[in-house]
């Protein structure tokens, strides 16, 4: 184990066999008391042991930092994010309503506490998505409010085994995502981000240019905007691959927002059943989508938040969700290229 960290076990962890050995998911690190006197701050520990942490993230897919008393505020969390040296990814094209707090730190999805947020890879419905995510618990939930995580390749393997024809269609056709955005943010909706904050402009023409520039960089991927009379806009994204290949780990992953869109993209403007289809426009089979949700739940790990927790997720390896909760709860986030 690296000098400044000790790996601890918590009851919620699962163990999966990788190529070399059994690996806990997620990995959980706490301060090493033997070195805390010389290097006390988590940000300093990260800077001095970055190669070890990168290697651990590659192996585990997610790392939880717990018990680091110097991380209590958004500014201190921002310092930790900066210490990793990952390039920032601007939150352009995402669906969740968020507020910038300080530096690279935003609120996590601000939808009401009684709403669940289904499993998804962050921004899987757009071509430019983060490779890594950070979450930070500034205020512990009154109850509930976990951020469940699940290994994407496990979901792919189970779905491929149980529904080979369906997965073959996904691999062949991909998915199309359709979402109607209001002009302004709607904090009552988990997908309530308005087009002005989505495209970081108040000008329709700039929004259109921004979307074309941003979403047409990847071959075979496109985005169409249909402006509506009420000032809103319908966004049509895809076909976008639903299954990707994780080059760093040499395996296929369930990289999509299918379940999230089909079961969770619901508000006054959006019908979740119409929010996602096969890339050829054909509807998805409801029974298989809902069984995929069951598989995600079965394979997931949900660790109750503790104040000061920092959770690092490799977005290529792990899907995440949010359970409903009783306030208070304040989870902050940061996205990296």
N, C-alpha and C positions, 0 to 999 in steps of 0.2 A: 504494500500500500504506500502511496505517496506520503512524503514527510508531513505535510500540513493537514492531511485528512485521514480519518478512519472510516471504514465502511461499516455501517450498522445494519441490523436486521429489524424490520417492522412487520407486524402480523399480516398486513395487506399484500405484501410482495408475492409475486409468483416466480417460479423457476422454469426456465426454458433451456433446452440443450442447444448450444450453438456448435460450431465446428470443433471447438477445442474443449469446452467444458460446460457445466451448468452455469447459467448466468441469471442472477436475480433481476426482476423487472418491477419497478425501476431500481437502479442503483441508488442507495441512500448514503450520503456523506455527512459526517459531522466533524467538528474541529478536533484536531489531535492535541490533547492537553500538553503534550511534551514540547510542542513548538509554538503554542499560542503566545507565550511571553515574547518571542522574538518577532513573529509575524502574526498580528492579531486580527487585522481586517480581512474579510473574505475577498475583497477586490485584490488585495496584495497577494493572497494565497493563490488566486486564480492566475495572476500574471506570472508568478514564479513556477506554476505547475501546469501550464496550458497543454503541453503535449500529453501529459498523463490524462487530463480531463477529456481531451479530444479522443484519445484512444478508448476511454471508458464509455463515452457517448456512442462511439461507433459500435461497441460491443453490446451495450445495454439498451440503446435507443432513447433512454430518458434518465436524467440524474436529478435527484431531489437533494438540495442542500438544506439541512435542518440543524438548528441549534447555534447559528451564527448570530450572536447578540448584537453585532454592530450594524446589522441590516434591519432598520426599523422604519425608514421613511422612503418616499419615492426617489428622493435625491440619492440616498445610499444604494437603493436598488439600481438606479441608473449607473452609478459608479461600477457596480458589479457587471452589468451588461457591457459597459465600455471596456472593462478589463479583459473580456474575452477576445476583443479585437475583431469581431464579426462586423461586416458592413451592414449598415441600417437599410431596411426595406421600407420605403414610404407606404402607408396604408391607402393605396389607390386601387379601387375596384372591389374591395371587400364589402360585405353586406351589413356587418354589425355596427350599431351606433357606438362610437367611442369618443373620448375626450382626451386631448393631449394634456399631460400633467406637468412633466418637466423633461427636457432633453428628448431622449428616445422612448420615454415611458408614456403609455396610454392606459386608460381604464380598459379592463376586459369588457366583453359584451354587456351593455347597460340595460338589457331587457329586464322586465319585472321579475322579482324573485320567485313568483309562483310558476314561472315558465322554465321547462327544461330546454336545454340546447343539445340537439342530437349529435352523435359522433360524426366527425369530419376531419379531414386534413385541412389545415388552415389555407383558405383561398384556393382550394383545389379546382374551383369552377372558373378560374382565370389562368391565362398562360404564365404570368409572372407571380410566383408564390414564394413565401419564405422557406428557407431551408431549415431554419431553427427558430424556436419560440421560447421566450422566457415568461413565466408567471411568478408573481410575488404576492404573498398574503400580507397586506398591510393591516387588515382588520379581520379577525377570525369570524366565521359565520356563527350566528346564534345556534343554528342546527342545520344539518344538510350542507348543500353548497359545494360538495366535492367536485373536482375536475377529473372524472374517470379517464383513463388512458388505456389504449389497447394496441398491440403490435400488429401492424398492417399486413405483414406477410402471413401471419397466422390466420387472419380473416380471409385472405385470398385462398390459402390452402384449403380451409374448411368449405368455402363457397365453391371452389373448383371441384372438390370431391362430391359435394352434395348436389350441385346444380351445374354440371359441366356444360350443358347446352346454353344455359343462360350466360355463363361466364364467357363462353366462346362468342356469343353475340356482342357482349360488352367489349371484348378485345377487338372484334371486327369493326363495330360501328361507333364505339364510344358513346358519349352522352351529350345531349343538348340541355342547357339550363336556361330557363326563362324567368325573369323577375321584373316586377313593376316597381319602380322607384318613385316616391313622391318628390316634391321639390325640396322640402326640408326634412330634417331627421324626425323620426317618430320613435321616441324612447319607449313606447308601449309595445313595440314589435322587436323580436329578435333579429329581424332582417330589415329594420326600419331606417337604415342609413339612406338619406336623400341623395339625389344626383349631384347637388351642389357640393356636398362634402365627399361624395364618392370620387368625383373627378377634380376636386379641389379648385372649383371655379363657379362663378355665378352666370357665366356666359354660355348659352347653348352651343354656339359655334365652337368655342374652345373645348367644351365637353366632348363634342363630336370628334374634333381633331385629337384630343387626348385619348379617347377610346380607341381610335384607329391606330394611332402611333403605338399605344401600349399593348393592344390586343392582337395586332396583326404581325408582331415580330416573330411569332412561332409559326412555322409552316403548317398549313392545313387547319389552322385555328383562326377564327374570326369572331367579330362581335358586331351585331346590328342594333342600332338604336331606332326606336319608333316613338316619336314625340306625341304626347296625348294632349287633348284639349284642356285638361285641368292643370297643365303645367308639369305633369309627371312624364316619365319615359319608361317604355318597355325595353329591357335589355335581353338580347338573345345571344347566348354564348355557345359556340361549338359548331360542329362536333369536337369534343375534347376527349382525349383518351381517359378511360376509366380505370385502366390497369397500366401501371408504369413498371419499369425495370430499375431497381436500385443498384446502380453500378458499383457503389462502394461496398455493398454487401452481397452482390451477385444473386439477387432474388427478385421475384415479381412481388408487387405490393398492390393493395386495394386502395389506390389513390384516387378517391372521388368524394363527392358530397351527395351521393345518391340518396342515402337514407336521411341525411339532414334535410335535403330539399323536399323529398317526398313526404316526410312526416313532420317537418318543422317550419317550412317556408309558408306560414299561414298568417295573414293579417287582412285588413280591410281591402287591400289591393291584390292579394295573391292567393291563388288556390294551389295548395301543395301538390296535388295530383297532376296538375298541368305544369308544374315548375321544372320537372325533369323528365326526359324521354330518351329512348335510344337515339343514337345519332342519325338514324334514318327516319326519325319522326314517330316511330311506332311507340305505343304506350308500354310502360314497364308493368310486369305482372305483380299485382299488389301483394299476393301471398309470399312471393319470394323476397320482395323488399322488406316486408315485416319479419320474415324469418332471418334475414340478414341482420336486422336490428337485434333479434334474440341472440344471434351468434356474437355480435359485438358486445352485448351485455355479459354473456357467459364468459368471454375471454378477458374482460376488462378488469382493471385494478382501480379502486377508488379509495384514495387516502385522505382522511379528514385533514383539512388545513390547520396548521398552527401558525400563529403570528411569527413573521420573519422567514417563513419557508420561501425558498426560491426553487422553482421547478424548471429545468431545462429540457426541452423536447426537440428531438430531431424530427422535423416534419416529413422527412422521407421515410421514417420508420414507424411513426406512431400517429394514430388518430386520437382526438380528445373530445370531450363533451362537457356539459355542466348540469349538475343536478339542481333541482329547486331548493330553496333555502328560506329560513327565517332570518330576517335582518337582526343585527348588522352584518355586513360582509363587504369587504373591499379588496378585490383582486386586481392587480395592475399587470400590464403586459408589455412586451417589446418584441418586435419582429426583425429578423435578420435575413439578409440575402443568402 
